[in-house]
């Protein structure tokens, strides 16, 4: 499964940090349970206010606001506790994701050092830089958002729809169906986003490659007065990258409004059906207020899901490019045999070498033997040079 899902392979690096992973997940779980509890408390407080119990007049004419102060301090305590837990979860998730990014980049650098020159010849420095910087950063950003996507959002949706259904089954079922429909629209658009981001990544590769060649070969460029042509070529690459980026941004920006509007219809349903329940004394004013707060939270969650799905789509393409590099097999591997103390000499038998992508052979069917038997080295006899033709020495 992970071979087809490179983002899951990146996520699997969290297995190397199991305790920190479990701690962050537990913190986000507590934060979202606190949110549901906070909204439930608001509903009960509104019920007490509407019933006139928050401030009561005593027999001696004085006012007793003890219940009001109770609700005030309780909700402040819950809000403060959620704030502390949210801060701790955010900081720890950033630290954890940064550690994952460090390990991923270390593996990329190690693989770059181990790969054969033919791979570097075909892919170039710009592509290596893009995978180490832009692609790795996008994977890190997705795995930071992973907590909201996988831990927070499903928990919030289930808990809030469960609370609505507790008030009345129909009050929870309709917002749930609208939320699922909105999420389905998001998922249908993900493949298109991945395709667009792949085009952006390839254009960014070319920008980096052109820039690295322009800086690395600046002496040759200035010697032949090629500055103007190099600048024009680089400008074309940047313009192409900007065009692909605009297409991706325009498409991603058009995704959020429709699903968000669909989920927002839950407001209308809760207001209309909730008012009917209140009129028939089947629901209190406080429960109706809580239901509307829940609907508002669901709308904002869907907006957040839109941003997260954009991040995940970008990261899926980037993770695919990273694992293509990391999965590249080594063409040359060192053996384990010990080398003798005497000179080794050199022997080639029917060796052919050509540049990647075709063209003329650099060597063709070349055989060469250089043997040294005496301890003191002396140049051997003359040997033919091997060129793009059959040669023997």
N, C-alpha and C positions, 0 to 999 in steps of 0.2 A: 504493500500500500504506500509506503513512504517513498518508493522509487517513483511513483506517479505524483506524489504530493511533496515537492521539495520544501514547502513551508513547514510541513510536519517534521521533516528531517531536521530543520533548524530548531524547531521547538523541542525536539528530543534532546538537545544539548542541556536543557534544564534538568535532565535526569542526573547530570553530574553535580547538581546543587539541590538535592531533594528537600532538605530541611528549610532552606530559605524559600523555595518554591511553595512548600506547604504553608509556611507562615504568612506569606503574602496572600495566598488564596483564602486563608482563614480570616485575615484582616478585611478583605473585600467582602467576604460573606457577612461579617459582623456589621460593616458599614451599611449594607443594603437591608439587612434585617432591621437595623436602627431606623432607616428611612421609612419602612412600612410601619413600624411601631410609632414613629413620630406622627404620621398622618392619621393613624388610628386614635392617638391621643387628642389630636386636634378635633376630630369628630365628637369625641366624648365631651371635650371642653365646650364646644359649641352647643351641645345638648343641654349642659348645665346652665349656660348663659341664657338660652331660649326659655328654659324652665324657671329662671329667676333664682337659681340656687347659688350662684357665684357670690353675690352680695346679698346678705339677708339682714333684715331689720330685727333687732332684739326687742324684747318686751320693754326695756328701759329706753327705747328710742335710738340706741346706738346701732352702728352698722357693723356687721361681722363679714369681713372679706377673706376669711381664712381659706375657704375653698378656692377663691380666685388666686390667692398667693400660692396655693398648692399647685394649681395647674401651671402658673407662671414659672415657678422654680423647677418643676418637673420637666417642662418642655425645654427650658434653658439648659438643664443638665443633659438631656438627651441630645440636644443640638451640639453642645460643647463636646460631649463624648464622641459623637459622630465626626466632628471636625478633627479631633485628635487622631482618631482611627484612620480617617481619610488621609490626613497628612502623613502618618506613618506608612500606610499602604502605598501611597504615591511615591514617597522617597525610596522605600525598599524595592518597589517594582522598577524604578529607574536604575538603582544600583544593580539589581539582578540582571536587567536587560543590558546594562553596560558591560557587565562581566561576560555575558553571552557574546556580545559584540567583540570583546577582546579575544575570546577564545576562537571565534569564527575567523577574525583577521589573522590570528597566529597560524591557523590551519591554511588559510589562503597563501600567506607568505611562504610557509614551508613547502606547499605544493608548487608554487612558482619557482622556488629554488630547485626542486627535484625534477621538474619537467624538462624534456629534451629541447634542444634549440629549434628543432623543426616546428614545434608548437608555438614558440615565441615568434618565429619567422612568419607564421600564418596569421597569428592573432594580434601581435603588436603590443607595445607598451601601453597605449591608451586604453585598450580593453582590460588589461590587468589592473590599471589604476581605477577604472570605473567599478570593477567588481570589488575592489578593496575598500573603496570610499562610498560612492553613491549606492551601489547595490547592498552593501553591508549595512549602511545606515537605514535604508528602507526596511530591511528585515528586522533591524532593532526596533524601529518605530512600530512595526506591526506587532511585535511581541510585547511591547509596552501596552498597545491597545488591546492585546489578547485578553487581558484581565477584564476589561469592560465588556468585550464581546462575548467571552465564554463563561465568565463567572458572574459579572454584574447583571448584564441585560436579561438573560434567561431567568435568573433568580428574581429580579424585580418584576418581570412580566408575570411569572407564576404566582408570586406572593400577592401582587396587587389584584390580579384577576381572581385569585382565590378569595381575597377579602371582599371583592365586589360580589362574587357568587355566594358568599356567606350572608351578605345582606339580602340578595335575591338572585336566583340562578340566571334569569334572563339579563340581569344587570351586568353580569360578568361575561356571559357567553358572547354577546354581540361585540363588545370591545376586543375580546380575544380573537374572534374571527377576522375583524378588521385589521388587527395587528399582524396576524399570520398572513393575510393577503398582502399587506404592505411589505412584509419581509420577503414574500415570494417574488414580488416585482423587483426588489433589490437583487435577489439571487439570479434572476433571469438576465440581468444586465452585467453580471460579473465577468463573463467570458470576453465580452466586448472591451471592457476596461483593461483586462490582462493583455489583449492584443494591442491596444493603443499604447500601453506602457512599454511593451516589448519594442515597439517602433521608436519610442522616446529613448529607451536605453541604447538601442543600436545607433541612433543619431548622436547620442552623448559619447559613445565609444569613438565615433569618427572625430568629434570635436577634440576629445582628449588626445587621440592619436596625432591629429594635425598639429595641435599645440606642442606636444612633446617633440615631434619631428622639427618643428620650427625653432624651438629653443635649443635642442641638442645639435642641430646642424646649422646654427647661426653663422659660424665662420664660413662655411661653404656658400650659404645663401648670400652673405655680404660680398664674398669674393666674386661671385658671378652677377651681382646686382639684381638679385631675384626678390628683393624685399616686397615690391609692389604686388607681384604675382602671388607670393605667399600670403600676404594680407588679404587679397581678394579671395583666394581659395579658403582661407579660414573664415572669412565673413560669410561665404556661401554655406559652409558647414554649420555655422551658428544660426543662420537664417532657417536652414532645414530643421535643426533641432527645435528652434522656437515655434515653427509651424506645427510640428508633431506635438509639442507640449501644449499649444493652444487647443488643438483638437481634443486631446485627452482631458484638459481642464473644462472645456465647453461641455463635453459629454458627461463628465462626472457631476458638474453643476446642475445639469438638467435632471438628474436622477432623484434628488431628494424631495422636490416639491410635491410630486404626485403621491408617493407613498405616505408622506407626512399628512397630506390633505385627506387621504383615505382613513388613516388612523384618527385624525381629528374629528371625523364623523362620530366617533365614540362620545365626544362631548355632547353632540346633539342628542344622541340616544339616551345618555345618562340624564341630561337635563329634562327631556320630555318624559321618559319612563320613570325617572326618579321623582319628578313632580307628581305623576299619577300615583306612585306608591305613597308619597307624603300625604296627598289628599285623602287617601283611603286608610291613613294611620298604619300603614305597613312599613314605613320607614321614617326615621326621625330627620330633622333638619341637619343635625350634626353628621349623620351618615351620608346625607346628600352632598354636604360640603366635602366630606372625605372622598366620596366617589368622584366629584369633579376635580379634586386635587390629584387623584390617581390618574384620571384621564389626561390631565396636563402633563404629568410625569411621563406617561407612555408616549405622548407626542414628542417630548424632548428626547426621550430615549431613541425613538425612531430617527430623529434628526442626527443624534450621535451615532447610531448604527450606520447611517449613510456615510458619515465621515470615516468611520472605522472600516466599512467595506471598501471604500476608496483606498485606504491605506493597505488593506489586505490584498486587494487586486494588484496594486503597485508592487507589493512585497512578493507576491507569488511569482511574478515575472522575474524579479531580482534574485529570489532564492533559486529559481530554475537556472539562471545564468551562473550563480555561484557554484551550485552542485555539479553543473557541467564541467567547470574547471576542476573542482575537487575530485571528481570521478575519473578524470583523464588518466589513463594508465601510464606508468613510466615505461618509456621505450628502451632505456638502457639501465640495467641493474648490475650492481657490483657483485662479484662472486666472493666466496669465502676461502678460496685456496690461497695459501701463503706464497708469496713471490720468492724466487730463488735469489741468491746473492750475486750470481753472475749476470752479465748483460743479457737482456732478453732478445734483442734484435727486433725485426719487424717483418711481418709476412701478410700480404693481402692476396686473396685468391678470388678472381672473377668478381671484383667489386664494381658496382655501378652507383653513381650518385647524381641526383638531379634536384633542382630547386622545386619547392612545393608549388603545385599548380601547373606543372608541365614545363615545356621549353626544352632547350638542348641539354644533353647530359653534361655534367661537370666531369665525371669519370664514367667510362663505359668498359665493362668486362676487363677490369684492370687487375693484373697480378704482379706482385712485387715482393722480392725477398731480400732482406738485408740481415745478414747473420754476422755475429761477432763472437769468436771463440776465445781469443786471447784476453787476459785481464786488462792489459793496457789498450785503450781504445785508439783505433786508427781508422780513417775514412775508408770504407769499402770501395770496391771498384765502381766504375760508372754504371748508372742505371738509367733506363729510359724514363722520361717524365710521362705521366699518365694524363692524357687530354681526352676530349670527347671523341675517342676512337679506341679501338681495341689495342692494348699495349701490353707487353710482357717485358720483365727485366730479370 
